[in-house]
Amino acid sequence: MITRREFFKLGGLSLVVVATPKGFDVVKASELKRHSPRLWINLSEDNYLTVFVNKSEMGQGVYTGIAQLVADELDFPWERVRARPAPAGKAYVDPYMGSQLTGGSTSIRHMFGIMRSAGAAMRDMLLQTASQLWRVPKNRLKAELGYVIDTKSGRRVPYGKLSSSAMKLPVPLYPKLKEPEEFRYIGKSLPRIDLEDKVNGSARFGLDHFFEGQIYAVIERPPFGGRVVSYDSSKTRKVKGVTHVFRVGKGVAVCGESPTAVLEGRKKLRVKYSRSSVGSTEDLKEHYLGLLKRRGFVARKDGDPKEAYEKSGKKIELTYLLPYLYHACMEPMSCTVKLDREGCTIYVPTQSQTSVLRHARRITGLPESRIRVITTYLGGGFGRKSNSEFVAEALKIAKKAERPVKLFYTREDDVQSGWFRPMCSALLRGSVDESGMPDSLYFKIAVPAVFEWAVGKERRGVDRAAVSGVANTFYEIPNLRVEFVKSKVKVPVWFWRSVGHTHNAYIMETFIDQLAHLGGRDPVELRLELLGMHMRAQGVIEKVAEASGWHRGPKEGQALGLAYHYSFGTHVAQVAEVSLVGGKVNVHRVVCAVDLGPLVVNPDLVVQQMESGIIMGLSAFLYEGVRFKDGFAVNNNYDTYPILKMEETPEIEVHIVRSEGEMGGIGEPGLPPIAPAVANALFRITGKPVTELPYYGL
């Protein structure tokens, strides 16, 4: 949270976005009557623009994208624009979400109109101020690159010189936004606003913050499906520098004066656990496959797929098994907390400030006005850092130890904390008619309910994440049934980049290729026909087929694989060029076509997110999956949980397709299609469908 002292130091013109029942309003910071200062954009007297971003920067470029919206409407020089994390609080919630959260590929599309309006309002106020100062009509003035200019006399003044006077004017209710042809920055690949800090080393992440007198803490955790029965800390307490040992959350915290002390102390801790209900990897496979024998909740039912399947002369049945996936953020969880008479200060790499505040209020008993949450840069998030269990642990430790504390997870701790992408199994049956077109599809998936874990209580019925991308598929198959069977395994699951789309796209798109093969149809032509009513979906498939040379065929010794998926408002199709030599998969090139609507704020950010999603999805396909023994994750560092290496990364070519429609998201949609695209290419080489992941096995 910005302090009152920092607020008054800023000076100049400060505007605030205020959520209302009808959406949002833009008002002057000075008009807010509550005690805590709030502001979203500030124009200083020395002509610098500061944008306070309510979304977390975790490598996706959100600071750049949101600042770009304001700077364009204000018509301000990009080199004088700065972005800072917004404080945590109700004033900074995403009005379309009702919470301060970065997720669901929503940041730019939710804040697009809001931040443009704030920039436009500031521009209008500066023009009005100059009009009054110079006693000339406002329509004779223009705002351009940080100056108000009199188009008749040529007189010009920096925005900053007008900022204090502009604060005296009312904020326009409906400021005029620029037309697309007037955009200076929107639609252009501006350099990232956080680039310099990350290159020169001044960017500060979660572990980079310290309080005077702080101690360090680590937590020894029980197996999944088990609990701590008792512990002996006598040897731990003898380690030099260890200050406290006590239970916290699910485990036992070891606190001390240095990281070395707490890690050495934890090694000497003797903990007795209850028997795990989770068991081994093989136990989990048996459990998930067994769930497919149960009747599921129906998520969608069109026609009579059972009758069509039984009558068909051409049909296929496949069973799929996909593993738990670790988020593998470059930066493991950490949280630094100071709790004293003045209040509570938290430095944390979080995707969910609202959740952090909720934990802080509950654990400390303090009002929100005495809780300060500073969102650091995130060294990766992928959904994992929207879970705030690690923050609650840090708060409890600081409260009990009565000292500032830095809780940190080692890589092994990070894996053992859980909150994985769910494991799942699926049973698919499908048939084709005499023309080779699919006429029935039965899709049953057994998977934990992610939203149930998120809210912390059991729900009956279909979990929407479990069937996302399938229950709402655009494929026009006359007889379609989608069922969901819930797994209650005590391995905590969470939102993993693209959530349910990550497993459902794989299962659906590889099965569509199986149906194409069964009916003797080309995978591109079949999809275009199945998507006959969806021009945007057809557009990305046509583009990727053209750009990849699909109809020319693959290079010698290679095969092409295609996949399409719609998620988070965005259509994506990908073609992978693949070879298989001596059992080793080589992905040489990936061509990607993406349609996120008529307007792209920063094309480079779109390309970067497509590349990132492709690399992450390919890594998961080839290598990733959590293994278990007696309820513990046993492959808990990169030596046993391998990820894709730089030399294995394919050439990636991204094509942005423009179309009419609503703006889509970009952080996640690039991931789901890559694994099925590669699997479909491998099927063309081997003739065998890939139904269990990772490809190289657990």
Secondary structure, 3 states (H helix, E strand, C coil): CCCHHHHHHHCCEEEEEEEECCEEEEEEHHHCCCCCCCCCEEECCCCCEEEEECCCCCCCCHHHHHHHHHHHHHCCCHHHEEEEECCCCHHHCECCCCECECCCCCHHHHHHHHHHHHHHHHHHHHHHHHHHHHCCCHHHEEEECCEEEECCCCCEEEHHHHHHHHCCCCCCCCCCCCCHHHCCCCCCCCCCCCHHHHHHCCCCEHHHCCCCCCEEEEEECCCCCCCEEEEECCCHHHCCCEEEEEEECCEEEEEECCHHHHHHHHHCCEEEECCCCCCCHHHHHHHHHHHCCCCCEEEEEECCHHHHHHHCCCEEEEEEEECCECCCCCCCCEEEEEEECCEEEEEECCCEHHHHHHHHHHHHCCCHHHEEEEECECCCCCCHHHCCHHHHHHHHHHHHHCCCEEEECCHHHHHHCCCEECCEEEEEEEEECCCCCEEEEEEEEEEECHHHHHHCCCCCCCCCCCCCCCCCCCCCCCCEEEEEEEECCCCCECCCCCCCHHHHHHHHHHHHHHHHHHHCCCHHHHHHHHCCCCHHHHHHHHHHHHHHCHHHCCCCCCEEEEEEEEECCEEEEEEEEEEEECCEEEEEEEEEEEECCCCCCCHHHHHHHHHHHHHHHHHHHHCCCCCEECCEECCCCCCCCCCCCHHHCCEEEEEECCCCCCCCCCCCCCCCCHHHHHHHHHHHHHCCCCCECCCCCC
